[in-house]
Amino acid sequence: MIGQGETLKHLQPRFPFLFYAIALGFGLISLRLVKLQLFDGGRYRAFSDRNSLRKDKLPGPRGLVFDRFGRLLVDNRLQLDVVITPQFVREPEKVINYLASMAGVKGEKLYKLYKDKTRGAPRFQAITLIPNASWTVIAQIESSKDGLSGVDVEPRLMRTYLQKEMGAQVFGYLGEVNKRDIEKQAKQGVTYESGDLIGRGGIEKQWEQYLRGNDGVKFVVVDAHGHRVAQQRENDTSVAGLLYQDVAPRAGHNLVLTLDSDLQKAAWDAMEGKMGATVALDPRTGEVLAMVSKPSFDATQLNVSDSTIWQGLFKNPYGPLRNKAIQDHYAPGSTFKPFTILAALENNIITRETVLSCPATIRFGNRSWHEHNKGGFGRIAAVEALMRSSNVFLWQLAMKLDVNAIASVATDFGLGSRTGIDLPGEVPGLIPTQEWKKRTFRDEWYQGETLSVAIGQGATVVTPLQLALSYATIANGGLVFQPYIVSKITDSDGAMLKEFKPKLIKKRESAAKHLETITQGLHDVVNKPGGTAYWFGRLEEVEIAGKSGTSQVFSQDARELFIPCQQKAFARRNNAWFVAFAPYDNPEIVVASFGMHECGGSVAASPVVKAVIKKFWEKKKARESLQGPQPASAPIR
């Protein structure tokens, strides 16, 4: 080829360098082989004869959870788990039965667990058989290693919920992943393996991607039984250290919540012996200050995998695993009346001065409608109708109102739809309309149904969070904020990664005079003699405005209507509501409390709300005494 000689002549001076580089490479490889075969060969041979390596996964600690003041709510505490590696188990059933006898559990049950967990999993992967084993069980295992091939004890971090039952539904709990979880997460590009834990409810589920840590890997030397061999790991001189490199786990991100632990405790203590939920919001921002639900559970105990605990939770008809503040909805009763009156004011059905006669009974259709007060209330206007919670006044408005007009106001204030809170499982509730009935039942709407809706009965159902949000919107002048419970995400060192700010969903325009009529009525409910919460809802420290509600769970005739609630069967007793904001002239907190089958809202629910507001006010005054008066925070306009 033309020019080939010239090219070779040009490259010839580089050939020696290439030769030396290749020779150096072969020389290094030869030296390494000599060292491995002549100097370390005996050690590796002995290792291969007697021992092998086990690859242990080091779970990355989950992120911690704090309240708004930095107080720890959810932690990771050390526990000892009994694990088994199938690769080293010679006679699985015999080993499992022997282990079961030590742990005091049924061998068939433990063996079934072993089979379930090993099905489809790599044989070299250790699986947990007994989480959080007692020291007695640990001692027996350590003294009986010869009969327990593949069995070992591993330290693990156990998720620990420091407030125990208080707010458990908010925090959620952890559970082992199943096949469906693994496949679902894989589609999102996240790898989970059998035995991994995943959030099953509340914050743990909603914020899984931030809370979950990154797993590490540790290579350990084990004997023929799969038991760890004692070794010197300084300077990484072990066989495992020579062949493989450990990878340290990384902790997940921490969450800082909007919750105030003191308000949580105030609500929890005030609900002693009750079932239901209590929610507190900042009406200026939408921050959730407190959220408790009863009956409850201790999420830390769920990590023990005790079937009796789970059976008790599942058999409980009142759903302790459900967060009643957002996952269950109920008829709001008289707490709904402000929205009906507001609809009447905005549609010019009445003015603030309009007086209606409210006897003990009125007729509509072919039935009598009874006031809750046997003597009726005489001639009253809107403010007094709210104060005394007159049903007859509301029914007279409903006779002239279209149900869609009531629904329009209620939904504008946040009722009957999901609030968008950053927790899983929220239900929408329902504010009925003519279209809803036609779509659902293929039937026309009847005006008598509007009378039920007007007082928060019939098909109307809301969640405690929705009710708190709707009253927050009244309190702040028509601003609908999206409630939120996580304020910050930080790394394990506390450095800020993400911060969440108030989110204004919409501004509900309403004439100031109409809202002032509603707020005046709510003020008089608590602070004026004759108000339904005058005896039970007042606070000397701060002026509260609110509304009680007593909602029927079954339709009642005139005879049953006036039977004392406590004399009825528990399941037929009315539900109790109270929702309020304070201070009346510049609201900083809204609290809604629901009591299941607690009969009267003013008697049973208002003390709970009062306790939370009292604690809030005490803390505010304590801060001011130390820091001086703080400027009032104005809502976003």
C-alpha positions in Angstrom: 0.0 0.0 0.0 1.3 3.4 -0.9 2.7 5.3 2.1 2.6 2.3 4.5 6.3 2.2 4.9 6.4 5.9 5.8 3.6 5.4 8.4 5.4 2.5 10.1 8.7 4.4 10.1 6.9 7.3 11.8 5.3 5.1 14.6 8.4 2.9 15.2 9.9 5.1 18.0 6.6 4.5 20.1 6.8 0.7 20.0 9.2 0.3 23.0 6.9 2.3 25.2 3.9 0.1 24.3 6.1 -3.0 25.0 7.1 -1.8 28.4 3.5 -0.9 29.4 2.3 -4.4 28.4 5.2 -6.0 30.3 4.5 -3.9 33.4 0.9 -4.9 33.4 1.7 -8.6 33.1 4.3 -8.2 35.8 1.8 -6.7 38.3 -0.7 -9.5 37.6 2.0 -12.1 38.1 3.0 -10.6 41.4 -0.6 -10.6 42.6 -1.0 -14.2 41.6 2.1 -15.2 43.4 0.9 -13.4 46.6 -2.5 -15.0 46.4 -1.2 -18.5 45.7 2.1 -18.7 47.7 1.5 -16.4 50.6 -2.3 -16.2 51.1 -3.2 -19.5 49.5 -3.3 -21.4 52.7 -5.5 -18.9 54.4 -8.0 -18.8 51.5 -8.0 -22.6 51.3 -8.8 -22.9 55.0 -11.4 -20.3 54.6 -13.1 -22.1 51.7 -13.0 -25.4 53.6 -14.4 -24.1 56.9 -16.2 -20.9 56.2 -18.1 -18.8 53.6 -19.2 -15.3 53.2 -22.7 -14.0 54.0 -24.0 -10.8 52.6 -26.0 -8.9 55.3 -28.2 -6.0 54.4 -27.9 -3.0 56.7 -31.3 -1.2 56.6 -31.0 2.5 56.4 -32.6 4.1 59.4 -35.9 5.8 58.6 -36.1 9.5 59.1 -37.3 10.9 62.4 -40.5 12.9 63.0 -40.7 16.0 65.1 -43.5 18.4 66.2 -43.4 22.1 65.3 -41.2 22.9 68.3 -38.6 20.2 67.5 -39.9 17.6 70.0 -39.3 14.1 68.9 -42.4 12.1 68.1 -41.2 9.1 66.1 -37.8 7.5 66.7 -35.7 4.4 65.9 -34.8 2.2 68.8 -32.4 -0.8 68.9 -34.0 -4.3 69.0 -32.7 -7.9 68.5 -34.3 -9.9 65.7 -33.9 -13.7 65.2 -33.0 -14.2 61.5 -32.4 -17.3 59.4 -30.5 -17.7 56.1 -32.0 -20.6 54.0 -28.6 -21.2 52.3 -27.2 -22.6 55.6 -30.3 -24.5 56.9 -29.8 -28.3 56.5 -33.2 -29.5 57.9 -35.5 -26.5 57.9 -38.5 -28.1 59.6 -36.4 -29.6 62.4 -34.6 -26.3 62.9 -37.7 -24.2 62.9 -39.5 -26.5 65.4 -36.5 -26.4 67.7 -36.5 -22.6 67.5 -40.2 -22.4 68.1 -39.9 -24.4 71.3 -37.4 -21.8 72.6 -39.6 -18.9 71.6 -42.8 -20.4 73.0 -44.7 -20.3 69.6 -46.3 -23.0 67.5 -43.8 -24.8 65.3 -46.3 -25.2 62.4 -47.0 -21.4 62.5 -43.3 -20.5 62.5 -42.5 -23.0 59.7 -45.4 -21.6 57.6 -43.9 -18.1 58.1 -40.5 -19.5 57.0 -42.0 -21.0 53.9 -43.9 -17.9 53.0 -41.0 -15.6 53.3 -38.5 -17.8 51.5 -40.8 -18.5 48.5 -39.3 -16.8 45.5 -36.5 -15.1 47.6 -32.8 -15.6 47.2 -31.5 -18.4 49.5 -28.5 -16.3 50.6 -30.8 -13.6 51.9 -31.5 -13.6 55.7 -35.1 -13.3 56.7 -36.6 -12.3 60.0 -38.5 -15.0 61.9 -38.8 -13.4 65.4 -38.6 -9.6 65.5 -37.7 -7.9 68.8 -37.0 -11.2 70.6 -36.8 -11.2 74.3 -33.5 -11.6 76.2 -34.5 -15.1 77.3 -35.0 -16.3 73.8 -31.7 -14.7 72.7 -29.8 -16.4 75.5 -31.3 -19.8 74.6 -30.4 -19.4 70.9 -26.8 -18.4 71.7 -26.3 -21.4 73.9 -27.8 -23.8 71.3 -26.1 -22.8 68.1 -25.2 -26.4 67.1 -28.8 -27.3 66.6 -29.8 -24.1 64.9 -28.0 -24.1 61.5 -28.7 -20.8 59.6 -30.2 -19.1 62.7 -28.5 -15.9 64.0 -29.3 -12.9 66.0 -29.1 -9.5 64.4 -29.5 -6.0 65.9 -32.1 -3.9 64.1 -33.7 -0.5 64.5 -37.3 -0.7 65.6 -39.7 2.1 64.7 -40.8 3.6 68.0 -43.8 5.9 68.4 -43.1 7.9 71.5 -46.7 9.2 71.9 -48.0 5.6 71.8 -51.8 5.7 71.1 -52.0 9.5 70.9 -52.2 10.5 67.3 -51.3 6.9 66.1 -53.5 7.2 62.9 -51.7 10.4 61.9 -48.2 8.7 62.1 -49.3 5.4 60.7 -47.2 2.2 61.1 -44.9 -0.1 59.2 -45.4 -3.5 57.6 -43.3 -5.9 55.6 -43.6 -5.5 51.9 -45.5 -8.1 49.9 -45.2 -9.1 46.3 -47.6 -6.5 45.1 -45.7 -3.8 47.0 -42.4 -4.9 45.4 -43.9 -4.8 41.9 -45.6 -1.5 42.4 -42.5 0.2 43.7 -40.4 -1.4 41.0 -42.6 0.4 38.4 -41.6 3.6 40.1 -37.9 2.8 39.9 -37.6 2.0 43.7 -36.2 -1.4 44.8 -37.7 -3.3 47.7 -36.8 -6.8 48.8 -38.7 -9.4 50.8 -38.4 -8.5 54.5 -38.2 -4.7 53.9 -40.6 -2.4 55.8 -42.9 0.1 54.2 -45.3 2.7 55.5 -48.8 1.3 55.9 -50.7 4.4 57.0 -50.6 8.0 57.9 -47.4 10.0 57.5 -45.3 6.8 57.2 -47.2 5.9 54.0 -47.7 9.4 52.6 -44.1 10.4 53.0 -42.4 7.0 52.4 -40.1 8.2 49.7 -38.6 10.8 52.0 -38.6 8.7 55.3 -37.1 5.6 53.9 -33.3 5.3 54.2 -30.8 3.8 51.8 -29.7 0.3 52.7 -26.1 -0.6 53.2 -24.2 -4.0 52.9 -21.9 -5.8 55.3 -20.0 -9.0 54.3 -19.4 -11.3 57.3 -17.6 -14.6 57.6 -19.8 -17.5 58.7 -19.1 -21.1 59.4 -20.7 -24.1 57.8 -23.8 -23.6 60.0 -24.2 -20.0 58.8 -23.2 -18.6 62.2 -20.9 -15.6 62.3 -17.2 -16.3 63.0 -15.5 -14.0 65.5 -12.8 -12.1 63.6 -10.6 -9.1 63.9 -11.8 -6.4 61.5 -9.3 -3.6 62.4 -7.7 -2.2 59.2 -10.1 -4.4 57.2 -7.7 -7.4 57.2 -10.3 -10.1 57.3 -11.0 -12.3 54.3 -14.3 -10.6 53.8 -12.5 -7.3 53.9 -9.9 -8.4 51.3 -12.5 -9.6 48.9 -15.4 -7.2 49.3 -16.1 -3.7 50.6 -18.9 -2.9 53.0 -21.3 -0.1 52.2 -22.6 2.0 55.1 -26.4 2.7 55.2 -27.8 6.2 55.0 -30.6 7.5 57.1 -33.8 8.8 55.6 -35.0 12.4 55.7 -36.6 13.9 58.8 -40.0 15.5 58.9 -41.0 18.5 61.0 -44.8 18.6 61.5 -47.2 21.5 62.1 -48.5 19.6 65.2 -48.2 21.0 68.7 -47.7 18.1 71.1 -49.2 20.1 73.9 -52.4 20.6 72.0 -52.4 17.0 71.0 -52.3 16.0 74.6 -54.9 18.5 75.6 -57.3 17.0 73.0 -56.4 13.4 73.9 -56.9 13.9 77.6 -60.2 15.8 77.1 -61.5 12.8 75.0 -60.9 10.3 77.8 -63.5 7.6 77.6 -64.9 9.0 74.3 -64.8 7.8 70.7 -64.4 10.2 67.9 -61.9 12.8 66.6 -60.7 16.3 67.3 -58.9 18.6 64.9 -57.3 22.0 65.5 -56.3 24.4 62.6 -54.6 27.8 62.3 -57.3 29.7 60.3 -54.6 32.0 59.0 -52.5 29.3 57.3 -54.2 25.9 57.2 -51.6 24.4 59.5 -52.9 21.4 61.5 -52.1 22.1 65.1 -53.7 18.9 66.6 -55.4 15.8 65.2 -56.4 12.8 67.4 -58.8 9.9 66.8 -60.3 7.4 69.2 -60.3 4.4 69.7 -56.6 4.1 68.8 -53.6 1.8 68.9 -49.9 1.7 69.8 -48.1 1.5 66.4 -44.9 0.4 68.1 -46.6 -2.9 69.2 -47.6 -3.6 65.7 -43.9 -4.2 64.9 -44.0 -7.3 67.2 -46.3 -9.2 64.7 -48.5 -10.5 67.5 -51.6 -11.8 65.8 -53.7 -11.3 68.9 -53.0 -7.5 68.6 -54.1 -7.4 65.0 -57.2 -9.6 65.7 -58.3 -7.2 68.4 -57.9 -4.2 66.0 -59.7 -5.8 63.2 -62.6 -7.1 65.3 -63.2 -3.7 67.0 -66.4 -2.4 65.3 -65.3 1.2 65.8 -62.2 1.1 63.6 -59.2 2.0 65.7 -56.9 1.9 62.6 -59.0 4.5 60.8 -58.3 8.2 61.3 -61.8 9.5 62.1 -60.7 13.1 61.4 -60.4 12.4 57.7 -61.3 8.8 56.9 -64.9 8.7 58.3 -67.7 11.1 57.7 -70.8 11.9 59.7 -74.0 14.0 59.6 -72.9 17.4 60.9 -76.2 18.2 62.6 -76.7 21.8 63.8 -73.0 22.8 63.1 -74.3 23.0 59.4 -76.9 25.7 60.2 -74.6 28.7 59.6 -74.3 27.7 56.0 -78.0 27.4 55.5 -78.6 30.8 57.1 -75.8 32.3 54.9 -77.5 30.8 51.8 -80.8 32.4 52.8 -79.1 35.8 53.4 -77.2 35.7 50.1 -80.3 34.7 48.2 -82.4 37.4 49.8 -84.7 35.0 51.5 -84.2 36.9 54.8 -82.2 39.8 56.1 -80.5 40.0 59.5 -83.5 41.7 60.9 -86.1 39.3 59.5 -88.2 37.8 62.4 -89.9 34.4 62.1 -92.3 32.7 64.4 -90.8 29.5 65.8 -93.4 27.4 67.6 -92.7 23.9 69.0 -94.1 22.2 65.9 -94.7 23.1 62.2 -96.4 21.1 59.5 -94.9 20.4 56.1 -96.2 17.8 53.7 -98.0 15.1 55.6 -95.9 15.2 58.8 -95.1 17.3 61.8 -91.6 18.7 62.3 -90.7 19.2 66.0 -88.4 21.8 67.6 -85.8 20.4 70.0 -87.2 22.7 72.6 -90.7 21.5 73.6 -92.0 25.1 74.1 -90.6 26.5 70.9 -88.7 29.8 70.8 -91.4 32.3 69.8 -90.4 35.1 67.4 -86.7 35.2 66.6 -84.3 36.5 64.0 -81.2 34.9 62.4 -78.6 35.7 65.2 -80.9 34.3 67.9 -81.8 31.3 65.8 -78.2 30.4 65.6 -77.7 31.1 69.3 -80.6 28.8 70.3 -80.1 26.4 67.4 -83.7 26.6 66.3 -84.7 23.9 63.9 -88.0 25.5 63.0 -86.3 28.7 61.9 -84.1 26.7 59.6 -87.0 24.6 58.3 -88.9 27.8 57.3 -85.8 28.9 55.4 -85.6 25.5 53.7 -89.2 25.8 52.5 -88.1 28.7 50.3 -84.5 27.6 49.4 -83.4 25.4 46.6 -81.1 22.7 47.9 -78.6 23.6 45.3 -78.3 27.1 46.9 -77.4 25.5 50.2 -75.0 23.1 48.6 -73.3 25.9 46.7 -72.5 27.8 50.0 -71.4 24.6 51.8 -69.1 23.4 49.1 -67.6 26.9 48.7 -66.6 26.7 52.4 -64.9 23.4 52.0 -67.6 20.9 52.9 -68.3 17.8 50.8 -65.0 17.4 49.1 -61.4 16.3 50.0 -59.4 19.1 51.6 -56.1 17.9 50.0 -54.4 17.4 53.3 -51.0 15.6 53.0 -52.2 12.3 54.5 -53.6 9.2 52.8 -57.1 7.9 52.7 -59.1 11.1 53.0 -62.8 10.7 52.1 -64.8 13.4 50.4 -68.0 13.5 52.4 -71.2 14.5 50.6 -73.3 17.7 50.2 -76.4 16.5 48.3 -77.9 18.3 45.3 -80.7 17.7 42.9 -78.3 16.4 40.3 -76.7 14.0 42.8 -80.0 12.4 43.7 -81.0 12.0 40.0 -77.6 10.5 39.2 -77.5 8.2 42.2 -81.1 7.2 42.7 -82.7 8.2 39.4 -85.3 10.1 41.2 -86.4 13.7 41.7 -85.5 15.8 44.7 -88.3 16.6 47.2 -88.5 19.8 49.2 -89.0 17.8 52.4 -85.4 16.5 51.8 -84.2 20.1 51.8 -85.6 20.5 55.3 -83.3 17.7 56.5 -80.3 19.0 54.7 -80.9 22.5 56.2 -80.1 21.2 59.7 -77.2 19.0 58.7 -79.1 15.7 58.5 -80.4 13.5 55.6 -77.7 12.7 53.1 -75.3 15.4 54.3 -72.0 14.0 55.7 -68.7 15.7 56.5 -65.4 14.9 58.1 -64.2 16.6 61.3 -61.3 18.2 59.2 -63.8 19.6 56.7 -65.9 21.1 59.4 -62.8 22.7 61.0 -61.8 24.1 57.6 -65.3 25.5 56.9 -65.3 27.4 60.2 -61.7 28.5 59.6 -63.1 30.1 56.4 -65.8 31.8 58.3 -63.2 33.0 60.9 -60.8 34.4 58.4 -63.3 36.2 56.2 -63.7 33.7 53.3 -60.2 32.3 52.7 -60.1 28.5 52.0 -56.6 27.2 52.8 -55.4 23.7 52.0 -54.7 22.0 55.4 -51.2 20.6 55.8 -49.4 18.7 58.5 -45.8 18.6 57.3 -44.0 21.9 57.4 -40.3 20.9 56.6 -38.2 18.1 55.3 -34.6 18.1 56.6 -31.7 15.7 56.2 -30.3 13.6 59.1 -28.1 16.5 60.1 -31.0 19.0 60.3 -30.2 20.9 57.1 -33.3 22.2 55.3 -34.2 20.3 52.2 -37.8 21.5 51.6 -40.2 23.9 53.3 -44.0 24.0 52.8 -45.9 27.3 52.9 -49.7 28.0 53.3 -51.6 27.3 50.1 -54.7 29.4 49.4 -57.2 27.4 47.4 -59.7 30.1 46.8 -61.3 33.2 48.3 -65.0 32.8 48.9 -66.6 36.2 48.3 -69.4 37.0 50.7 -70.9 40.3 51.9 -69.2 41.4 55.1 -72.6 42.1 56.7 -73.7 38.5 56.1 -70.5 37.0 57.6 -70.8 39.3 60.6 -74.4 38.0 61.1 -73.0 34.5 61.2 -70.1 35.2 63.5 -72.3 37.2 65.9 -74.6 34.2 66.2 -71.7 31.9 66.8 -70.4 34.3 69.5 -73.8 34.3 71.2 -73.9 30.5 71.2 -71.1 30.5 73.7 -71.2 33.8 75.5 -74.9 34.8 75.9 -77.3 33.3 78.3 -79.6 31.0 76.3 -76.8 30.0 73.9 -76.6 26.2 73.5 -72.9 26.2 74.7 -73.2 29.0 77.3 -72.8 26.6 80.3 -70.1 24.3 78.9 -68.1 26.2 76.2 -67.2 29.5 77.8 -63.6 30.4 78.7 -62.8 33.3 81.1 -59.4 33.7 79.5 -60.5 34.3 75.9 -63.8 34.9 74.0 -64.8 31.9 71.9 -67.3 31.7 69.0 -68.7 28.4 68.1 -71.6 26.0 67.3 -72.8 22.8 68.9 -74.4 20.0 67.0 -76.4 16.9 67.9 -76.9 14.6 64.9 -79.3 11.7 64.8 -77.9 8.3 63.7 -81.4 6.9 63.3 -84.7 8.5 62.3 -86.7 9.1 65.5 -90.5 9.7 65.9 -92.0 12.3 68.2 -92.1 9.8 71.2 -88.4 8.9 70.9 -87.3 12.4 70.2 -87.7 13.6 73.8 -86.5 10.4 75.5 -83.3 11.3 77.4 -80.4 10.3 75.1 -78.5 8.4 77.8 -81.5 6.1 78.3 -81.4 4.9 74.7 -79.3 1.9 73.5 -75.7 3.0 72.8 -76.0 2.5 69.0 -79.1 4.7 68.9 -77.6 7.6 70.8 -77.0 10.8 68.9 -73.5 11.9 67.8 -72.1 15.1 69.4 -70.3 18.0 67.6 -68.8 21.3 68.6 -66.6 23.6 66.5 -65.3 26.9 67.6 -62.6 29.6 66.9 -60.8 32.0 69.2 -60.2 34.8 69.9 -63.6 35.9 68.5 -62.3 39.3 67.2 -59.1 38.0 65.7 -59.2 34.2 65.3 -55.9 32.3 65.7 -57.2 28.7 66.2 -60.2 26.7 65.1 -61.1 23.4 66.8 -63.7 20.8 65.8 -64.5 17.9 68.0 -66.8 14.9 67.2 -68.0 12.4 69.8 -69.6 9.2 68.6 -72.9 8.4 70.4 -72.1 11.1 73.0 -75.6 12.5 72.8 -75.3 16.3 73.2 -72.7 18.5 71.4 -72.8 21.3 74.1 -72.3 18.8 77.0 -70.0 16.2 75.5 -68.0 17.9 72.7 -67.6 21.6 73.7 -65.5 20.7 76.8 -63.0 19.1 74.5 -62.8 22.1 72.2 -62.5 24.4 75.3 -59.6 22.3 76.7 -57.6 22.7 73.4 -58.3 26.4 73.1 -57.4 26.9 76.8 -54.0 25.2 76.3 -53.4 27.2 73.2 -54.2 30.5 75.0 -52.0 29.6 78.0 -49.0 28.9 75.8 -49.6 32.1 73.9 -49.6 34.2 77.1 -46.6 32.3 78.4 -44.6 33.2 75.3 -45.7 36.8 75.5 -44.7 37.1 79.1 -41.2 36.1 78.0 -40.9 37.9 74.7 -43.4 40.7 75.0 -46.7 41.1 73.0 -46.4 39.8 69.5 -48.0 41.6 66.5 -51.2 40.0 65.3 -50.9 37.9 62.2 -53.2 39.0 59.5 -54.5 36.3 57.1 -53.5 36.4 53.4 -55.9 38.5 51.4 
